Amino acid sequence: MYMKNFTAILLVAVCGVTARPMDADSAEYVTELHDVEVVGLKQMPDDNLQLSTVVEGKAIDEYRVLTVRDMSEITPNFYVPAYGSRMTSSIYVRGLGARIDQPVVGLNVDNVPYLNKDSYDFDLVDIKRVEVLRGTRAVLNGRNSMAGQVNIYTLSPWDFQGFRLKAEFGRANSANAAASWYGRLSGNLATSVMGNIAITDGFYKNTANPGDRDCGREHQGTFRWKLSWHPVSRWSLSNVANVSGYKQNGYPYEHLATGKIAYNDTTFYRRFGFSDGLTVSYTGKRMIATSVTSVQYIDDNMTLDQDFRPESIFTLTQKRHEWALTQDIFAKGVRDRYEWLIGVFGFYKPTDMKAPVTFGDDGIRTLIENNVNSALPPGMRLRWDERSILLGSDFKTRDGGFALYHQSSYRLGAFTFQGGLRWDIEHVGMDYDSHTSTSATMERQTPAGWIPLGTRPIEIDDHGHLSQTFNELLPQVIVSYRAGIVDISASAAKGYKAGGYNTQMFSDVLLQQMMASMGQETDYDIDKMLTYKPERLWNYELSAQITPTHGNFTAEAVLFLMNCRNQQLTVFPDGNTTGRAMTNAGRTRSYGVETTVQWSPVNRLSLRGSYGYTHAVFTRYDNGQQNLKGKRLPYAPAHTLFAGADYTLPFTFWGVTPSVSADVRAVGDIYWDDMNSARQPFYALLNTSLNFTHRLCSVSFWGTNITNTKYNTFYFTSVGNVFVQRANPWSVGATLRINFEQ
């Protein structure tokens, strides 16, 4: 009977929504869906066996949560640095992470899965709830969730009807304005629209480009439309469309030797994004069947003075058009002590990219001519005829995948046993076209000067096709025991990230081919730099959670061990290279602890704290220069710490209730390279706010990093030069929020 119903839902091929959760006693789903929109489509009652960090309600405003990055440190061992631009939206968890290509943490916004981490960093208005699910979540969420899953839910028109306005101003001419309307069009149809604009000048200046000095300047705008419809009692439909645009100068990288941000070429990141997610669900007596269909589009342009110096060495322009289509159909049900979930997922992601690198006069002289001429006999030299060389790289990638997954849970007395399995197939194909057209002249020195001996044209047109297919089984097992108010669980799960291609290294391939045509030797194995392998891990956890019945105190602790093979690392290759590359470390190991506490000792006081420790090292890795066994993994912090307090004063005046809040966020140590030659020591930031809340509006006066702690968010070496990005200094501002509830 269940399979018959499930097959019928598959044939509908439309996207599902949620209902109220199961009643554990009656083992039935509630069929009345009017006036409600419940989050957590794939979550089952026993999913609390794996712990999560949740921020919702008033805490969203207290902690100023607008993006995934704002959950950093609140979640133990969850670190999201702010460096480069909004394209560089890296997430590091338990020693895992990547600056380019696939992330280690998945992201869903209103049920829509985001497949490209380059679009993770965007502001959201009217956030209702943020969940950070810690640990491997590959069974239900696939390859991008080997270290966790982030789910963000925005306000529903069933939860609030009326107008919401927001206006904010802060240091560095930072302004933010948002307006939204939520309403019911009928008894079973509700909708909302939201618009948001934000600007800032940033805190850092580019001293070498007077015409565009604010390298932190940013402009952005977002529009969201949500529609929710319950046509009959057992059916529910929700559609969310988002349109966003960003333009920022970005990349405030300081040359460590000079202490200045100074690069001559215009540098910026621009992105236009669109997404639409349709969710439809059917709720039966003991089963919910859901389908989530989404379409996403990215049109972006990263133009980068890649040497970050005032000389004209080389620049990169990366223009991309990318579509992503996803379809997820699943059903979950319950019978007595047994709960189950089964689903099928597919995606298709075509991308067209152009990523040319242009060498300027200084780059031709220092990186090409000097290298060639150093091998020529005295009195001879090779001189390029043009003082600008274009190394063109065009790519068309087609990434597609299919997965079947299942999860079961069975309660036996105080024990609960949960198991899951995902079969994941992914194919990555790329058509590439690398080309350049230039010429060089051999010259001989005479008493009268340099005279030409002959000109040699250099014509390279290298094109072809590369492809890889990945086939993975991803199991998971959890055993839990409940003793009074304490839940104890142990789990083991496998996760993976697919392999791929280093598109930014194709300009180096062309450069090496040019040098080879001049009789020069290459600096590294080009074939190895173009392809990187899948990353696989096993994650083991032992956790305990305390949840008293009175509800004003919760605490949890997790011990974890992660063994990873072929971990993907982002590197700046040695030598005169123009790009970044993904490489694979042999084996790595991470272990540590995570703790969180929430406590309301008195009615008006709320306390929250978290701490994470990660010891992440290479257990087998030779980077070509030395054996790095025992070295710490780069970019991921060893410690994260968060402590926050909110106190509502015991009086009101003219209907206004004052409150104060403060939090401390601390991170460190962070090693900046795989040889551990440089690091960012442990640092702490203090944030505060003073809030005045009325039934119709609220005003907050806030400060971030008010102790003006100085630290680096990024460090790297490029063409023999060391660069850092300094963190933003202290800032203050005010936020006005107005609610007109109907």
TORMIRO-913444 format. One line per 2 residues: for each residue x, y, z of C-alpha. Coordinates in nm, 3 decimals. Layout:
X/Y/Z ~ ...
This chain:
0.000/0.000/0.000 ~ 0.277/0.240/0.091
0.471/0.171/-0.231 ~ 0.155/0.222/-0.435
0.100/0.566/-0.278 ~ 0.467/0.653/-0.319
0.463/0.559/-0.689 ~ 0.162/0.782/-0.743
0.348/1.075/-0.589 ~ 0.652/1.014/-0.812
0.430/1.035/-1.119 ~ 0.296/1.372/-1.007
0.654/1.509/-1.047 ~ 0.588/1.831/-0.859
0.755/1.970/-0.551 ~ 0.648/1.911/-0.192
0.604/2.094/0.137 ~ 0.578/2.010/0.504
0.317/1.916/0.754 ~ 0.313/1.900/1.130
0.548/1.634/1.266 ~ 0.434/1.289/1.364
0.268/1.227/1.694 ~ 0.480/0.960/1.861
0.182/0.803/2.036 ~ -0.065/0.781/1.751
0.205/0.732/1.483 ~ 0.000/0.941/1.242
0.057/1.265/1.053 ~ -0.176/1.558/1.101
-0.360/1.619/0.776 ~ -0.481/1.977/0.836
-0.220/2.206/0.671 ~ -0.402/2.538/0.675
-0.231/2.837/0.845 ~ 0.101/2.656/0.886
0.430/2.612/0.704 ~ 0.661/2.376/0.890
1.034/2.358/0.818 ~ 1.260/2.053/0.802
1.124/1.846/0.515 ~ 1.357/1.549/0.558
1.382/1.562/0.933 ~ 1.225/1.283/1.134
1.153/1.270/1.509 ~ 1.465/1.059/1.570
1.692/1.301/1.383 ~ 1.782/1.464/1.716
2.025/1.173/1.749 ~ 2.261/1.394/1.548
2.312/1.732/1.708 ~ 2.269/2.072/1.550
2.311/2.441/1.626 ~ 1.994/2.647/1.582
1.949/3.025/1.590 ~ 1.596/3.160/1.558
1.359/3.430/1.677 ~ 1.508/3.718/1.873
1.859/3.569/1.854 ~ 1.866/3.627/1.476
1.872/4.005/1.539 ~ 2.089/3.989/1.852
2.370/3.808/1.672 ~ 2.312/4.004/1.347
2.266/3.687/1.139 ~ 2.227/3.786/0.772
2.444/3.528/0.599 ~ 2.596/3.184/0.652
2.914/3.365/0.759 ~ 2.735/3.508/1.065
2.693/3.158/1.209 ~ 3.071/3.135/1.239
3.187/3.063/1.597 ~ 2.824/3.044/1.722
2.847/2.689/1.593 ~ 3.147/2.507/1.743
3.424/2.422/1.495 ~ 3.235/2.613/1.225
3.449/2.891/1.076 ~ 3.358/3.112/0.780
3.623/3.381/0.717 ~ 3.551/3.706/0.536
3.825/3.746/0.275 ~ 3.863/3.829/-0.089
3.509/3.883/-0.209 ~ 3.166/3.727/-0.180
3.284/3.473/-0.435 ~ 3.532/3.336/-0.180
3.269/3.193/0.054 ~ 3.480/2.926/0.220
3.359/2.719/0.515 ~ 3.594/2.523/0.742
3.460/2.253/0.973 ~ 3.667/2.015/1.185
3.976/2.073/0.972 ~ 3.794/2.031/0.640
3.727/2.306/0.388 ~ 3.811/2.447/0.046
3.851/2.794/-0.102 ~ 3.756/2.690/-0.457
3.519/2.440/-0.619 ~ 3.298/2.211/-0.410
3.228/2.297/-0.045 ~ 3.235/2.056/0.250
2.907/2.195/0.390 ~ 2.579/2.193/0.199
2.336/2.486/0.194 ~ 1.957/2.485/0.156
1.755/2.807/0.157 ~ 1.379/2.753/0.185
1.435/2.392/0.070 ~ 1.640/2.492/-0.239
1.986/2.326/-0.248 ~ 2.269/2.557/-0.358
2.519/2.356/-0.562 ~ 2.790/2.620/-0.610
2.961/2.763/-0.304 ~ 3.052/3.076/-0.502
2.689/3.182/-0.446 ~ 2.677/3.096/-0.073
2.759/3.447/0.049 ~ 2.451/3.668/0.020
2.241/3.870/0.263 ~ 1.896/3.748/0.363
1.621/3.955/0.521 ~ 1.349/3.823/0.753
1.529/3.504/0.845 ~ 1.311/3.285/1.062
1.551/3.005/1.152 ~ 1.906/2.888/1.077
2.015/2.529/1.140 ~ 2.374/2.410/1.122
2.367/2.029/1.124 ~ 2.710/1.916/1.235
2.886/1.605/1.112 ~ 2.855/1.409/0.788
2.506/1.439/0.633 ~ 2.574/1.263/0.305
2.287/1.011/0.317 ~ 2.013/1.273/0.284
2.205/1.566/0.134 ~ 2.476/1.420/-0.089
2.833/1.508/-0.176 ~ 2.848/1.870/-0.052
2.759/1.776/0.307 ~ 3.054/1.562/0.416
3.117/1.799/0.710 ~ 2.766/1.932/0.773
2.454/2.095/0.636 ~ 2.314/2.449/0.675
1.939/2.504/0.639 ~ 1.799/2.859/0.629
1.428/2.934/0.643 ~ 1.277/3.277/0.584
0.959/3.415/0.735 ~ 0.636/3.263/0.605
0.322/3.464/0.522 ~ 0.135/3.217/0.743
0.346/3.327/1.044 ~ 0.306/3.702/0.997
0.072/3.931/0.804 ~ 0.155/4.295/0.751
0.447/4.522/0.664 ~ 0.806/4.504/0.788
1.058/4.786/0.737 ~ 1.425/4.803/0.822
1.679/5.086/0.802 ~ 2.040/5.064/0.918
2.346/5.285/0.909 ~ 2.698/5.218/1.031
3.059/5.317/1.000 ~ 3.227/5.331/0.655
2.904/5.471/0.504 ~ 2.738/5.133/0.544
2.364/5.149/0.487 ~ 2.094/4.885/0.456
1.726/4.926/0.381 ~ 1.458/4.658/0.344
1.082/4.647/0.302 ~ 0.852/4.346/0.295
0.483/4.267/0.289 ~ 0.314/3.946/0.405
-0.052/3.874/0.352 ~ -0.327/3.620/0.295
-0.500/3.639/-0.038 ~ -0.763/3.387/0.075
-0.817/3.127/0.344 ~ -0.573/2.885/0.180
-0.343/3.116/-0.019 ~ -0.074/3.345/0.122
0.212/3.541/-0.032 ~ 0.496/3.778/0.052
0.736/4.010/-0.130 ~ 1.062/4.153/-0.001
1.317/4.402/-0.133 ~ 1.655/4.490/0.012
1.944/4.721/-0.085 ~ 2.278/4.764/0.092
2.592/4.970/0.032 ~ 2.927/5.021/0.204
3.258/5.190/0.128 ~ 3.455/4.935/0.329
3.756/5.011/0.544 ~ 4.059/4.983/0.313
4.208/5.189/0.032 ~ 4.406/5.087/-0.275
4.691/5.340/-0.280 ~ 4.792/5.258/-0.638
4.455/5.326/-0.801 ~ 4.334/5.680/-0.717
4.035/5.648/-0.947 ~ 3.888/5.353/-0.753
4.051/5.348/-0.412 ~ 3.779/5.191/-0.195
3.865/4.823/-0.234 ~ 3.595/4.734/0.020
3.314/4.915/-0.164 ~ 3.003/4.707/-0.222
2.654/4.751/-0.363 ~ 2.389/4.483/-0.352
2.019/4.434/-0.397 ~ 1.780/4.143/-0.341
1.418/4.069/-0.425 ~ 1.224/3.768/-0.293
0.872/3.647/-0.368 ~ 0.713/3.363/-0.175
0.379/3.195/-0.247 ~ 0.218/2.930/-0.027
-0.103/2.748/-0.118 ~ -0.301/2.472/0.052
-0.559/2.375/-0.212 ~ -0.702/2.089/-0.003
-0.631/1.953/0.340 ~ -0.373/1.692/0.234
-0.185/1.897/-0.026 ~ 0.046/2.192/0.014
0.250/2.394/-0.234 ~ 0.517/2.657/-0.177
0.722/2.852/-0.431 ~ 1.011/3.086/-0.349
1.184/3.302/-0.610 ~ 1.497/3.507/-0.542
1.675/3.763/-0.758 ~ 1.998/3.925/-0.639
2.274/4.146/-0.772 ~ 2.616/4.233/-0.627
2.903/4.456/-0.728 ~ 3.205/4.491/-0.503
3.561/4.602/-0.548 ~ 3.694/4.342/-0.307
4.035/4.185/-0.254 ~ 4.202/4.425/-0.005
4.528/4.228/-0.007 ~ 4.821/4.405/0.158
5.177/4.344/0.043 ~ 5.344/4.235/0.366
5.686/4.378/0.272 ~ 5.552/4.730/0.203
5.251/4.733/0.436 ~ 5.037/4.876/0.155
4.740/4.770/-0.056 ~ 4.870/4.879/-0.395
4.770/4.727/-0.728 ~ 4.724/4.918/-1.052
4.454/4.731/-1.243 ~ 4.082/4.755/-1.172
3.967/4.463/-0.958 ~ 3.607/4.371/-0.880
3.353/4.093/-0.843 ~ 3.005/4.119/-0.993
2.728/3.863/-0.965 ~ 2.369/3.836/-1.081
2.180/3.541/-0.939 ~ 1.836/3.391/-0.974
1.680/3.091/-0.804 ~ 1.333/2.944/-0.790
1.225/2.652/-0.575 ~ 0.889/2.477/-0.596
0.791/2.246/-0.311 ~ 0.476/2.034/-0.315
0.375/1.778/-0.055 ~ 0.104/1.523/0.003
0.029/1.420/0.360 ~ -0.132/1.085/0.425
-0.223/0.913/0.748 ~ 0.122/0.765/0.808
0.323/0.906/0.520 ~ 0.436/1.236/0.367
0.554/1.243/0.005 ~ 0.747/1.548/-0.111
0.902/1.678/-0.429 ~ 1.140/1.976/-0.444
1.225/2.119/-0.784 ~ 1.467/2.407/-0.826
1.635/2.611/-1.097 ~ 1.932/2.841/-1.034
2.130/3.077/-1.253 ~ 2.460/3.257/-1.194
2.607/3.525/-1.420 ~ 2.926/3.656/-1.262
3.252/3.829/-1.346 ~ 3.569/3.823/-1.139
3.827/4.067/-1.274 ~ 4.146/4.046/-1.075
4.487/4.211/-1.072 ~ 4.632/3.874/-0.982
4.977/3.994/-0.885 ~ 4.829/4.257/-0.645
5.122/4.491/-0.715 ~ 5.149/4.835/-0.881
5.342/4.685/-1.174 ~ 5.161/4.560/-1.486
5.231/4.189/-1.445 ~ 4.917/3.985/-1.515
4.540/4.008/-1.472 ~ 4.261/3.751/-1.478
3.905/3.793/-1.599 ~ 3.672/3.503/-1.523
3.324/3.535/-1.672 ~ 3.074/3.259/-1.611
2.718/3.163/-1.700 ~ 2.591/2.868/-1.500
2.256/2.695/-1.470 ~ 2.164/2.433/-1.212
1.854/2.214/-1.218 ~ 1.769/1.986/-0.926
1.489/1.741/-0.854 ~ 1.444/1.570/-0.519
1.150/1.336/-0.458 ~ 1.114/1.152/-0.130
0.863/1.003/0.109 ~ 0.877/0.940/0.482
0.648/0.746/0.708 ~ 0.601/0.575/1.041
0.450/0.251/1.166 ~ 0.461/0.198/1.540
0.832/0.204/1.638 ~ 0.964/0.208/1.283
1.028/0.526/1.081 ~ 1.153/0.534/0.725
1.249/0.772/0.448 ~ 1.327/0.690/0.085
1.412/0.923/-0.200 ~ 1.567/0.991/-0.538
1.771/1.297/-0.634 ~ 1.908/1.426/-0.963
2.084/1.738/-1.084 ~ 2.231/1.889/-1.399
2.471/2.184/-1.392 ~ 2.603/2.322/-1.726
2.860/2.603/-1.710 ~ 3.014/2.825/-1.976
3.326/3.008/-1.861 ~ 3.587/3.234/-2.017
3.899/3.289/-1.806 ~ 4.170/3.474/-2.002
4.492/3.589/-1.835 ~ 4.661/3.898/-1.975
5.033/3.956/-1.926 ~ 5.137/4.321/-1.914
5.474/4.473/-1.995 ~ 5.625/4.408/-1.651
5.500/4.050/-1.653 ~ 5.642/3.980/-1.999
5.980/4.118/-1.893 ~ 6.013/3.956/-1.546
5.828/3.626/-1.591 ~ 5.895/3.539/-1.955
6.182/3.730/-2.114 ~ 6.416/3.715/-1.813
6.363/3.339/-1.775 ~ 6.430/3.272/-2.144
6.727/3.509/-2.172 ~ 6.897/3.368/-1.864
6.961/3.049/-2.064 ~ 7.093/3.228/-2.378
7.461/3.301/-2.440 ~ 7.590/3.654/-2.364
7.506/3.907/-2.629 ~ 7.183/3.734/-2.728
6.828/3.803/-2.613 ~ 6.470/3.721/-2.700
6.224/4.009/-2.699 ~ 5.847/3.980/-2.729
5.709/4.194/-3.006 ~ 5.388/4.289/-2.823
5.392/4.422/-2.470 ~ 5.060/4.258/-2.388
4.993/3.884/-2.426 ~ 4.650/3.728/-2.398
4.636/3.366/-2.280 ~ 4.281/3.264/-2.362
4.095/2.985/-2.184 ~ 3.735/2.889/-2.267
3.551/2.608/-2.090 ~ 3.220/2.431/-2.113
3.155/2.193/-1.827 ~ 2.858/1.961/-1.789
2.813/1.820/-1.441 ~ 2.527/1.581/-1.369
2.436/1.331/-1.103 ~ 2.179/1.085/-0.975
2.127/0.938/-0.628 ~ 1.903/0.692/-0.445
1.889/0.713/-0.066 ~ 1.714/0.551/0.227
1.705/0.600/0.602 ~ 1.537/0.383/0.867
1.496/0.422/1.241 ~ 1.367/0.170/1.494
1.297/0.230/1.865 ~ 1.350/-0.060/2.104
1.288/0.048/2.462 ~ 1.542/0.313/2.554
1.748/0.236/2.244 ~ 1.703/0.375/1.895
1.881/0.226/1.595 ~ 1.915/0.430/1.278
2.076/0.336/0.948 ~ 2.100/0.493/0.607
2.256/0.439/0.266 ~ 2.301/0.661/-0.039
2.410/0.550/-0.384 ~ 2.553/0.852/-0.564
2.665/0.868/-0.928 ~ 2.818/1.183/-1.078
2.971/1.259/-1.415 ~ 3.190/1.563/-1.485
3.280/1.654/-1.841 ~ 3.471/1.953/-1.975
3.541/2.088/-2.323 ~ 3.834/2.329/-2.318
3.994/2.564/-2.568 ~ 4.323/2.731/-2.469
4.479/2.965/-2.719 ~ 4.729/3.243/-2.770
4.878/3.426/-3.067 ~ 5.201/3.620/-3.023
5.554/3.647/-3.156 ~ 5.908/3.703/-3.033
6.222/3.836/-3.200 ~ 6.574/3.710/-3.139
6.824/3.996/-3.110 ~ 7.205/4.021/-3.101
7.402/4.290/-2.927 ~ 7.645/4.495/-3.140
7.844/4.816/-3.077 ~ 7.562/4.999/-3.250
7.298/4.837/-3.026 ~ 7.061/4.542/-3.048
6.981/4.423/-3.397 ~ 6.703/4.171/-3.490
6.803/3.832/-3.625 ~ 6.458/3.690/-3.690
6.102/3.679/-3.564 ~ 5.935/3.364/-3.442
5.554/3.344/-3.436 ~ 5.394/3.152/-3.151
5.049/3.013/-3.228 ~ 4.891/2.775/-2.978
4.538/2.640/-3.004 ~ 4.494/2.355/-2.761
4.146/2.209/-2.729 ~ 3.999/1.883/-2.616
3.761/1.701/-2.385 ~ 3.811/1.563/-2.034
3.567/1.359/-1.829 ~ 3.541/1.171/-1.501
3.269/0.954/-1.345 ~ 3.232/0.894/-0.972
3.031/0.612/-0.816 ~ 2.993/0.611/-0.437
2.806/0.422/-0.166 ~ 2.761/0.638/0.144
2.645/0.446/0.454 ~ 2.556/0.576/0.799
2.480/0.402/1.130 ~ 2.361/0.562/1.458
2.281/0.397/1.791 ~ 2.119/0.606/2.065
2.024/0.543/2.426 ~ 1.793/0.766/2.630
1.841/0.769/3.008 ~ 1.598/1.017/3.163
1.687/1.363/3.039 ~ 2.012/1.245/2.877
2.051/1.117/2.520 ~ 2.371/0.931/2.437
2.452/0.830/2.080 ~ 2.733/0.688/1.870
2.754/0.713/1.493 ~ 2.967/0.632/1.191
2.916/0.783/0.846 ~ 3.097/0.809/0.514
3.117/1.128/0.310 ~ 3.283/1.239/-0.013
3.339/1.526/-0.254 ~ 3.368/1.468/-0.626
3.689/1.539/-0.814 ~ 3.727/1.795/-1.088
3.953/2.019/-1.293 ~ 4.176/2.316/-1.215
4.041/2.566/-1.468 ~ 4.258/2.850/-1.336
4.572/2.650/-1.421 ~ 4.507/2.639/-1.797
4.679/2.976/-1.840 ~ 4.986/2.819/-1.681
4.960/2.532/-1.927 ~ 4.975/2.784/-2.210
5.264/2.967/-2.047 ~ 5.455/2.642/-2.006
5.390/2.553/-2.370 ~ 5.525/2.893/-2.474
5.834/2.843/-2.260 ~ 5.884/2.492/-2.396
5.876/2.629/-2.750 ~ 6.167/2.852/-2.643
6.362/2.551/-2.518 ~ 6.278/2.604/-2.147
6.199/2.326/-1.899 ~ 5.862/2.325/-1.719
5.853/2.383/-1.344 ~ 5.608/2.104/-1.261
5.405/1.819/-1.405 ~ 5.127/1.997/-1.593
4.903/1.690/-1.626 ~ 4.892/1.642/-1.250
4.793/2.006/-1.195 ~ 4.486/1.988/-1.423
4.296/1.710/-1.244 ~ 4.225/1.643/-0.879
4.074/1.331/-0.724 ~ 3.760/1.278/-0.510
3.791/1.334/-0.137 ~ 3.655/1.062/0.095
3.623/1.035/0.472 ~ 3.479/0.835/0.758
3.332/1.037/1.042 ~ 3.286/0.884/1.391
3.099/1.059/1.673 ~ 3.010/0.999/2.037
2.766/1.254/2.176 ~ 2.558/1.333/2.482
2.268/1.576/2.509 ~ 2.086/1.701/2.822
1.731/1.832/2.771 ~ 1.547/1.889/3.102
1.169/1.898/3.089 ~ 1.148/2.255/3.223
1.332/2.372/2.911 ~ 1.548/2.658/3.047
1.876/2.464/3.023 ~ 2.023/2.246/2.748
2.375/2.117/2.701 ~ 2.547/1.888/2.457
2.894/1.754/2.391 ~ 3.041/1.564/2.096
3.366/1.375/2.053 ~ 3.457/1.318/1.688
3.719/1.146/1.475 ~ 3.750/1.198/1.098
3.982/0.996/0.874 ~ 4.012/1.149/0.529
4.178/1.021/0.212 ~ 4.281/1.247/-0.078
4.169/1.561/0.105 ~ 4.132/1.847/-0.143
4.357/2.146/-0.066 ~ 4.374/2.483/-0.242
4.732/2.585/-0.315 ~ 4.928/2.857/-0.494
5.174/2.643/-0.692 ~ 5.543/2.724/-0.668
5.717/2.918/-0.939 ~ 5.591/3.189/-1.173
5.233/3.069/-1.188 ~ 4.920/3.270/-1.256
4.650/3.072/-1.079 ~ 4.532/2.867/-0.787
4.498/2.491/-0.796 ~ 4.325/2.214/-0.609
4.551/1.929/-0.507 ~ 4.504/1.613/-0.301
4.677/1.537/0.026 ~ 4.740/1.168/0.080
4.568/1.119/0.416 ~ 4.458/1.342/0.703
4.310/1.289/1.046 ~ 4.097/1.522/1.258
3.973/1.469/1.611 ~ 3.830/1.696/1.873
3.537/1.804/2.086 ~ 3.233/2.030/2.053
3.023/2.163/2.340 ~ 2.724/2.397/2.353
2.518/2.530/2.644 ~ 2.200/2.739/2.660
2.068/2.856/2.994 ~ 1.811/3.103/3.125
1.890/3.124/3.498 ~ 1.624/3.392/3.551
1.329/3.503/3.347 ~ 1.498/3.800/3.174
1.847/3.661/3.121 ~ 1.952/3.430/2.838
2.302/3.280/2.814 ~ 2.456/3.087/2.528
2.801/2.938/2.486 ~ 2.990/2.704/2.255
3.343/2.575/2.222 ~ 3.509/2.365/1.957
3.855/2.212/1.939 ~ 4.003/2.041/1.634
4.338/1.869/1.602 ~ 4.373/1.821/1.225
4.701/1.693/1.077 ~ 4.844/1.528/0.769
4.910/1.160/0.828 ~ 5.052/1.103/0.478
5.136/1.385/0.238 ~ 5.441/1.486/0.035
5.394/1.820/-0.143 ~ 5.697/1.768/-0.364
5.929/1.961/-0.135 ~ 5.910/1.771/0.192
5.717/1.509/0.388 ~ 5.445/1.694/0.582
5.335/1.410/0.809 ~ 5.226/1.560/1.143
5.180/1.916/1.010 ~ 4.853/2.096/1.085
4.598/2.139/0.806 ~ 4.594/2.496/0.674
4.312/2.755/0.701 ~ 4.101/2.566/0.959
4.125/2.697/1.320 ~ 4.219/2.477/1.613
3.977/2.655/1.851 ~ 3.643/2.835/1.816
3.471/2.998/2.113 ~ 3.142/3.182/2.153
2.985/3.331/2.467 ~ 2.673/3.547/2.449
2.434/3.705/2.699 ~ 2.107/3.893/2.658
1.932/4.072/2.946 ~ 1.593/4.245/2.932
1.566/4.522/3.188 ~ 1.278/4.483/3.439
1.091/4.802/3.345 ~ 0.923/4.976/3.050
0.861/5.339/2.964 ~ 0.593/5.452/2.716
0.558/5.090/2.611 ~ 0.929/5.057/2.533
1.131/4.770/2.684 ~ 1.511/4.812/2.694
1.759/4.524/2.674 ~ 2.132/4.478/2.641
2.329/4.201/2.476 ~ 2.696/4.116/2.430
2.894/3.833/2.281 ~ 3.255/3.726/2.247
3.378/3.533/1.944 ~ 3.725/3.383/1.945
3.924/3.186/1.686 ~ 4.276/3.043/1.652
4.536/2.922/1.581 ~ 4.515/2.918/1.201
4.806/2.797/0.988 ~ 4.832/2.958/0.647
5.015/2.691/0.448 ~ 5.070/2.317/0.450
5.427/2.357/0.583 ~ 5.298/2.558/0.885
5.549/2.838/0.816 ~ 5.303/3.115/0.910
5.000/3.135/1.135 ~ 4.734/3.362/1.283
4.741/3.336/1.665 ~ 4.427/3.301/1.876
4.219/3.622/1.887 ~ 3.887/3.737/2.037
3.625/3.993/1.929 ~ 3.369/4.172/2.149
3.030/4.279/2.010 ~ 2.756/4.464/2.200
2.412/4.616/2.145 ~ 2.161/4.830/2.333
1.803/4.764/2.223 ~ 1.472/4.945/2.273
1.170/4.739/2.173 ~ 0.811/4.857/2.126
0.515/4.659/2.000 ~ 0.539/4.836/1.665
0.911/4.900/1.628 ~ 1.257/4.857/1.774
1.584/5.049/1.770 ~ 1.926/4.890/1.826
2.256/5.067/1.879 ~ 2.533/4.819/1.813
2.907/4.784/1.798 ~ 3.127/4.516/1.643
3.488/4.443/1.734 ~ 3.468/4.729/1.981
3.811/4.645/2.126 ~ 3.953/4.697/1.773
4.131/4.362/1.775 ~ 4.382/4.341/1.490
4.426/4.010/1.310 ~ 4.456/3.865/0.959
4.177/3.686/0.781 ~ 4.395/3.561/0.495
4.762/3.505/0.406 ~ 4.918/3.375/0.085
5.229/3.384/-0.132 ~ 5.208/3.469/-0.503
5.504/3.497/-0.741 ~ 5.743/3.520/-0.447
5.546/3.794/-0.264 ~ 5.358/3.756/0.063
5.014/3.914/0.100 ~ 4.770/3.939/0.390
4.417/4.065/0.435 ~ 4.364/4.261/0.754
4.036/4.214/0.938 ~ 3.780/4.491/0.957
3.835/4.733/1.249 ~ 3.575/4.844/1.504
3.239/4.961/1.379 ~ 2.926/5.112/1.530
2.580/5.174/1.395 ~ 2.205/5.181/1.451
1.920/4.967/1.319 ~ 1.552/5.063/1.306
1.287/4.796/1.255 ~ 0.915/4.866/1.211
0.636/4.604/1.208 ~ 0.280/4.685/1.102
0.092/4.366/1.179 ~ -0.252/4.323/1.026
